[in-house]
Every structure is written in structure tokens, then in C-alpha cells.
Amino acid sequence: TSQQDMKRGCRQEESLLRTVEYLGAAAMLADPDYAYPREEMDRIWKTLLLNQFHDILPGSSIAWVHREARGDYARDLARLAAIAEEACAALRGAHPDVDVLEQARISQYRRDGAAWAPRRDGPEPGESPASVERLDGGRVRLANGVLTAVIEPDGTVSSLVDERCGREMVPAGARLGRYELLRDEPAVWDAWEIERDALLMADALDGGIVGVTADGGAAKVAVRTVSGDTVIDTTIGLNPGSDRLDFHADIDWRACERFLKVDLPVSIVADRAQYDCQYGLVERPIGGNSASDEAKYESCTNRFVRLREEGYAVAVVNGSIYGSDAAPIRSADGRGDGTMFRLSLLSAPVYPDPRTDLGRHGFDWSVVAGASVGRTIEAACALNAPVLRDVPAIDPPVRVESREGTVVLDWIKPADDGSGDLIARVYEAAGGHASAVLHVGDALRGARVRETGVLEADDLADDLPRALETAGAPDGGAMAGPAEGAALGFAPFQLATLRISR
């Protein structure tokens, strides 16, 4: 295996590194005896950056390179998990009276403001369970008061309704969650290229429901799809109170020179789609109105894609790094009925690694209803955050209260220079102006904050905008002010690095 192993390993390690840096910063604030393994973290970061280079990350190198990279990922993921456990132990010792969550994710974004905080993995206590109902003809209905999904006997979703506004998200006659197998025989560069014609010749795969369960408040439908020696086991799940329909697929991939996609059609009529990128969004065309548009038939999909029309949006959030394509859905009379979005899951090139991607893989994606930019980022962060055990439910050391617009607290970490300062990276995520207020926890009472360059030094260039409105620094210099209540102002997609000193 190579291509999905490389991308999945990269995503998992980066997500775990960010979580460990947050836990390490919180542990340093809570326990003066906690020793943050700074040199080891630097070594792991540098190895990850190496494995993001050129043909290593996309899995288009030779088998030897893939074997070494997989070994790096396995070693460093195990070590990061151990460091996370050590930090959680220090936090439990420093906060003996707080609740301990048996399984939790550290979320980067909350709807009531931006804050990294532990959240229980699974339904919250007291939430009404999602229901499952068998209908005539072998269909199954899942409902939780927010979403209602109808799943056909072949395991595809024929209806997904947002009950808050009565919006049907699946176009008439379309099926969400259907797998398609395409030929993948590029003229040259087997592991690099995708021919445009390949996307036009797809064979739909037939599946079937094999089980229905209601477990821990969540309702789930199990589906099995078989194509030759390839077996796809899919779980479609709906959690209590959730605005997301979740998919998990375990695939034993045994194809050769084939390309596997999954259909996710939505009843959104749009000419452009928004894709996640670092600290912002990238818009790409849906359909091909020009030669330039036509050349973008396969796109990189990082954590999410968001499809929107006036008054409503739907997003697909991803648990790895996938390719995708999007095209208009039109009725016979030419009227727009929606958008066909397809995630690219697996391919099977034979050069330069003849066993590329053969074997077992796991995939996660979710369809998010009523997907504002903030809600989409929240769902994407939750899906990609690693699950940790025995996490103390501590209050976040830093929180950002949004006053206007969409402000995201993207990163909390110890300063690289070992000073004990805390670094927070904050940015505007939706492409508009925004304002916010910084708040700090008890461990940072009386702390001061200043804005720095991205390398955490007081050398922020004069021609760069400042987000921190520090009294007494008219030119936005490095002068520090009180951290609690500090005002922040952002232009579209502006990023700020804040250094908080006790």
C-alpha cells in the first residue's frame, strides 16, 4: 500500500502533533514539574515535513520509499500517543477534581466561540437517542430530530432532510453513498495522472444492507458492497442531535488499474465550490465553461468541500486527504437540480510501485447540513481529531470570543524558544471582516499578550496587518498589553500569531 497510507499517515500525525502540543502547553501551565519533550517533538515534526515532500506524500514513489515512510509514521504516531498520555496524567494530577473523559477528542472550534477543549467522543449524556425504523421494501429510516435519512435496500441514501428547515439534500432520482469503479489507465505516469475520459466511464457497484443497530444513542446501518475480490463494508451513522450523516468504510482493495469513487450528490445549485486550505478557502469551478475550468476536473480536497446557494449550504468533511470532482446535475429540460460531488478513495496504479494501495484501508467522511463556514470547520476538526483516553475535562487556557464574523483559534502550543510562553494562532476563516476578544484561564491571570511573526519573534514586518489592538502601540508593534479582554480585528483570511507571557 502507498497512496492512501501516505496521506492518511500524514493527516493522522499532523492532527496528533497539534493535539499533543496543546496538551503539553496546558500541562506546562498546570504543573511546573511537567517536562515538555521539546527536542523529541522537533525531531518528529522534521520527520513529518520530510515525509510531506514530493512523491512521498502522494504515494507515487517506489516501494522502498513507501516502506520507510510507513515505518516513520508507525513509530512517531506511537510515541506521540505516549506523550499525550503523559500530558493527560500531569493534567489529572494538577486537576484532581475535574471529570475524566474515558474517550475524548480535543476540538479546535466551538459554536459559542473559538477554543480548544476536550469533548466526549460520542453522544453527550441526556441527549435523545437517534431512532432507527424499518420501512416497507427493505428500506431503513434514521432520525434524530435534526436530520432524517432514508436508506435503500442497496445501501444508498435516497433522502436526507434537514428537519430544521424542511430542506431535502438529495436530488430527485439521485443516490448518496453509491460507489463507482472507473478505469485508470493513463497513457503515461501511471501513479501521477488521471485521464479526463476516465471520469466519464464509471460502473456503479451494487451493495446491500446487512445490519441495523442502535448503539449508545447512535443509529447505524451496515452495508456490504462486493466487486470481484474487493469488499467494501460501510457504516452509515447518525448521532443524537447531530447535523451530520457519518460514513465509515473499511475496504479490502484488490483491483488493478481501477479508480474507486463514492457519489455524494446534493441539491445545491452552484457554479463554484469552496475547498479547505491552510488558513482560508479556495474556490474552484463546478462544470467546465472554459478550457481553464475544464482542466480542473479533479481537485485536491483537504478537510472539506462546501457547496452553497443563497440561504443554504451543504458540506462534505473528510478524514484524510482525498481527490474529488464536481459537476452540475441537470434535468432533461436543462434545469439545474443540484451538484454531483464524488470523493476519490482508491486507485490501483502499477508503476512505480506495482502493489500500490492493495490491501485494507479505512475511510471517514460526513455530510453536514446547514453548513456555515464555522459549522463546517467545527465538523472537520472533530472528524480529524484523534481519540484519546482518560482526558481531564479542563477549561481551555485560551479562548476567543467572536463578536463579528468567523474567527478560528487554530493552534495552541508552547513557544519554540523554551521560555514557557504560550503561542496561539488565530485567523479569519470565511473571507470577511471579523472582530473578537481574547480570554485566558486562571493559569494565565495577569498574563500579557503581543503579536509576533509566524516564527514567534518580535519582527513582524511593518507592511503586514496587525490583528491585536494593543494600547500604546500605534503602529501595531510588539508592545504587550493585558491578555484578558484583548481586542482582535481581522481582515478577510488574516492570520495572527499571539504570544502570551506570564
N, C-alpha and C positions, 0 to 999 in steps of 0.2 A: 504494500500500500504506500501511497505517496501523497497525491494531491490533497485529499481531504485530511489525511493525517497531519500534513504540514500546516494547513490553515487552521484546523481545529486546535492543534497544539499551540500555535501562536496565540489564538484568541484566549484559550484557557489560561496560558501562562501570564499573558498581559493582565487579564482580569484578576488573577490571583495575586500578582505583584501589586496591583493597585490596592487590593483589599489588605494585604499584609502591611503595606506602607501606612495605611490608615490605622490599622490595629497597633502597629509599632508606635505611631505618633501618640495615640490615645494612651498606650501603656507607659510611655515616657512621661506623659503629663501626670498620670495617676500614681506611678511607682518610681521613686528616684533610684531604686536599685535595679530597675529593669535595664538590661544591656541590649540595645538595638544592634543587630548584626550588620552594621553598615557596609563593611568591606565585602561580606558574603553577598549582600543584596546587590552591590555594584557588579560583582562578578556575574551574577545571574542575569542582571539587566544587559550586560555587554554580550553575553551568550545569546540572549533572545534577539538582540539587534543584529547579531551576525546571522542568525537563522531567518531573519526577515529579508536577507539580501538576495537580489537577483533571482536565480532559478530555484533557490532553496524553498522560499515561502510558497510559491505556486506549485511546487512539486513537479517541476519539469526538468529535473536534473537526473543524474544517473543513480542507480540503486544504492551504490556505496554512500553517496551524499545523504540519501534519504535515511539509510540505516543510522548514520551518525547523528543526524538531526533528531530522529525519533528517540535515540538514546539520551540526547541532551534534554529533550522535553520531559521524558520519564524521570530522569534524575532530579531536575530542577523543580518540577511540579511536586515531587515527593518531599523535597527539602522545604519548599515554600509552605506546604501543608503543615510540616512540623513547626516552622517558625510561627505560623498562625496559631497553632495550639499553645505554644509558649507564651505568646502575647495575650491570648484569652485567659490563660492561667494567671498571668500577672494582673489582668483586669479583674478577674474574680477575687483575687486576694485583696486588691485595693478597694473593691466594692462588694463586700460580703453580703450586703442586704438587698441587692438588686436581683430581679428574676434572672434565671439562667435558661436560655432557649436551647432546647435539645438539638434542633436543627434550625439554622438561620442563614439568611443572606444579608450582606451589607449593601444596602441600597444607596445609590448616589442621588436620588431625586425624590422629592415628596410633593404632593399636590398642595400642601399647606406651606410650602416654602422649600428651599433647596437645603438638604442636609444629608450627610452620610450617617446612617443609623442602622442598627441590627433590626431585621424584620423576620418574624417567624416564617419558615418555609412551609407553606400550606395554608389552609383556611384559618382565619382568626377565630378564637373562642367566641361563641354566641352568634356567629353568622349562620343564617338559614342555609341548610344544605341544598346543593343543586339536585334537581329531580331528574329521573330517567323514566321514560314511558314507552312501552312498545305499542306501535301503531299497526294498522292493517297492512298487509302486503310485505311484512318483514321490515318496515321502517322503524326508526327509533327517534324519539324526541328528547333533547336535553334542554333544560330550562333552569334559570337561577334568578328570575325576576328582572335581570338586566338584558340578557340575551336568551333567545330561543333558537335552537338549531334542529333541523330535521335531517337525519342521515338515512340515505337509501340503502337497500339490501346489499348493493355492491360496495358500500363503504364510502361513497362520496356524499358531500353535503349539498342538498338541493335548496335549502333555505336557511338563512341566518338573519334573524330580525333583531334590531336594536329596539327593545321594548320602551325605552325612554322617549323615543320619538316616532315609533312605528315604522322605522326605515328598514326595508328589505335590502340586504347587502349582496345577494347572489342574483345575477341577471337571469331573467326567464329562460329556461332551457339549458342553462349552464350548470356545471357541477364543480364544486370547490373540493380540492383534495384528490383529484384524479391524476394518476401517474401516466407519463408518456415516455415512450422509448424512441429515440431518434438515431439515425445512422451518424457515425462520427468517423469519417474517412477523409480528412483534409489532404489536399494534393501534396503539401509539404509541411514540415514542422508539426509532427503528429501530436505532441503533448502541448503545443502552444496555440494552435489555430482552431477556430470553429468556423466552418463554412456557412455562409448565409443560407444556402439552399437546405442545409440540414435542419434548420428550424421550421421549414415548411413541410417536412415529410415526417410526421410523428404517428406512431401507433399507440392508441390508448390501451392501457393494461386493465384487465378485469380483476376485481377483488371481491371480497365478501366479508360480512360481519361474522366474527367468530366468538364474540363475547360482549356482555354488557354488565357493568358493575357500578355500584355506588359505594365509594370507599373514603371514609374520613370527611364526608361532606361533599366530595367531588364526584361528579358523574362522568363515566368513561365508557367509550365504545372501542373495542379491539377489532381491527381489520387485518386480514391477510391477503396479500397480492403475490402471485407467483408468475414468473416469466422465465421459462426454461429452467436453468439451475439457480436463478436469482429469486430470493424470497424477501419480501418486504412486509414487516409487521408494524402496523401503525396504530397508535393510540390517540384517539380524539377525546379531549377532556375539557370539562367546564367546571371551574371552581366557584364556590359560593361568592356572590356579589361581584364577580369578575366581569370586566368588559372585554375579555379576550377569549377566543376559542383557541385552545392549545393543541398542537400536534407534536407527537414524538414518533420517530420512525427508526426502527432497527433493521438494517439492510445487510443481507449477505449477498454481496455483489459478485457475480460470476459471468459477466458479459465481456465481449471483446469488440472493440471499436464501436461502442454504442454510447449513448448520451442519455441520462435519465433526468427528466424534469417533472415537477409537480405543478398542476394548474391551480391558480388561486384567482378566479375571475371575480370582479367586484362591480357593483352597479354604480360606478363613478365615471362620469363622462368628463374626461380631461384631455388636454393636449400635451401636458408635461407632468413629470413625476419628480418628487423630491427624494433624494437619496442622502443617507447619512455620510458625513465626512468628519474629519477631526475639527472640532470647534466650529461646526456650521452645517450647511446643507448644500448639495449640488443638484441643480435641476437639469433633467435630460428629457428629450422629446419622446412622446408616445406616438408611434407611427412614423412614416417617412415622407415628409413633404419636400425634402431636398436631398441632394446627394450626401450632404453632411449628416442629416438626420438618419438617412438610410445606413450610414456607416456605423451607427451606434446601436446596431441590432442586438448586441449582447453587452450588458453593463455589469460593472462591479457593484455588488450590494454588500455593504459593510454590516451595520447592525439593523438597518431598517430601510424600507421604502414607504413613502407616504403619498397616497393618491387623493386628490381633493377636488371638489367643485364648490360652488357658492353654498355656504351653510353647512357642509358636511364633509367628512374625510374618513378614510379607512387606511390603516397601515398594516404592513406585514413586517414583523420583527423577527430577527434571525439569531440562532445560537452559534453561528460560526461565520465564515466569510464566503458568501456564495456569489455566483453569477446569476443573471436574470435577464429576461426580456419582457417587454410590454408592448401591447398592440391594441388598437380600438376594437370593440365588439360592435358590429353594425347589423341591424335587421335587414330584411330583404329590400325594404324601401329606402335604405341608406341612413335611417335614423340611428343615432348613437345610443346604444343600450348599456354601455359600460366599458370596462378595460380588462383585457386578459393579461394577467401578470403570472409569469412562470418562474419559479426558482429552479436553478440548475444544481442538481445534487451530486451526480457522479458521472464520470466519463471513463473510458477504457482505452487510452492510447497504448501503443505497443513500443513506442520509441521516445526517449532513450531508455526508459525502464520498462521492460516487457510485462511486468506484473503490476503496473500502476493501478492502484485503488482496489485490486482484487482482495476480497475478504469482507470482514464485518465492520460496519460503521453505525454510528448513532447520530441522528439529526433532530433539531428542535426548531420550530417556528410557531408563531401565533398570529392570528388575525385580530386586530384591535379596532373596536367600534368607536365612532365618535372621536377620532384620533386627532386631537390638537397636537401641536408640536411638543408641548410639555408632557402630555399623556403618553405620546409615542416614545419619548426619551425615557420616561419612567418605566414603561413596559420593556423596552430594550435593555435597560440597565438591570432590571430584575431578572430577565431571562438569562443574561450573560454572567451574572454574579455567581461565584462559586458557593456551594452549600457547605457551611461549617457546622461543627458540633460544639455544644456547651458554650455558647456565646453569651456573655452577660449583657443584659438589655440596658446598656448605659446610655445616658443622654449624649448627644453629639458634642464634641468640644467646640465646634464652629457651626453656625447656621446662617443662612442668608434668607432674609425675609423679602420676598418680591413685593414691590409697590406697583410696578407697571411693567408689562412685557414678560418675557420668558428668560429668567436668569437661572443658570445651572451652576451648581458647585461641583466641578468636575473632578477635583483631586484634593486630598488632604494627605500630607506627608511630612516627615521630619526634614529639616533643611539639610542640604548635602554637605555643608561645612562642619557638621557635628556640633553646632552651637546650642542645640536644644530648641531653636526657633521652630515654629510651625509654618509650613507653606500651604496656602490654599489657592487653587486656580479656579477662577470664576469666569464665565463667559455668557454672552447673549446668544441664544440658540435659534431664534425664529426669523432673524433678518429684520428686526425693528429696533427702535429705541426702547430702552428699559432703565428702570431705577430699582434700587434695593437698599436694604440696611443690613449691616453685619452684626451678628450677635455671637457672643462667646460664652462657654460654660464656666462653671465655678473654678476649674483648674486654671483658667486664663483671666480671672478677675484682675483688673488693673493692667492688663497687657496693652501693648501699643502695636499699631499696625502701620506699615508703609508699603508702597507699591514699588516693585522691582522689575528688572528684566526677566525674561523667561529662565535665565540661568541663575536667578536668585541673587544677583549682585546689584548694587545701587548704581547702575549705569544705564538706566532706561533712557533711550535716545530722546533728545528734545523734540524731534518731529513725530513721535508716537503719541497717540491719545492716552490720557490718564482716566482711569475709572474711579480712583479713590479721590474723594473731595476732601483733602486734608487741610484743615485750617492752618493758616500761616505759611502755606507753600503755594503761592500764587501761580507759579509755573509748573505745578504738578511734580515737584522734585521729590527727593527721598525723605523729606521730613516726616517723622512719625507723629501720629495722633492716637487718641484712645481707640482701642479696637471695638469695644462695646458701643453700638449705635453709630459706627462709621457709615457715612453715606456713600453709595456707589452709583455711578451713572454710566450707561453703556450706549455706544452707537451700534448699528447692526453688526453682529458677529464679532464684536470686540472681545478680546481676551485680556484678563488681568491676572497678574501674579502678586499675591498679597503675602507679605512676611510678617508674622505675628510673633512678638518678643515679650517674654515675661519679665 
